[in-house]
Amino acid sequence: MQAIYRALIILIRIIEIFIFIRVLFNLLGVSMGSPIVGFIYEMTEPIIGPCRKLLYKLGLGGGMFDFSPALALVLLNVLKTLLLKNML
């Protein structure tokens, strides 16, 4: 069972790295034409998309800055903490 928890934690860490890379791509204005950029967006959109929708429903979205990656990172850290507690 610990192997499953460890695999999930590694997956969460990889997704966190992808989200950071996506934020950097947004800041640098990298186009979606690159296969690497497309891959990063495809891997992170299933997590960031629902966070973006939640922020819009709460009235916090649609501004100049997109806070959905920050919310996604917070939720991933909560999930990672819960997994670590169950692992012990």
Secondary structure, DSSP 4 states (H G I P E B T S, - for coil): -HHHHHHHHHHHHHHHHHHHHHHHHHHHT--TTSHHHHHHHHHHHHHHHHHHHHHHHTT--SSSS--HHHHHHHHHHHHHHHHHHHH-
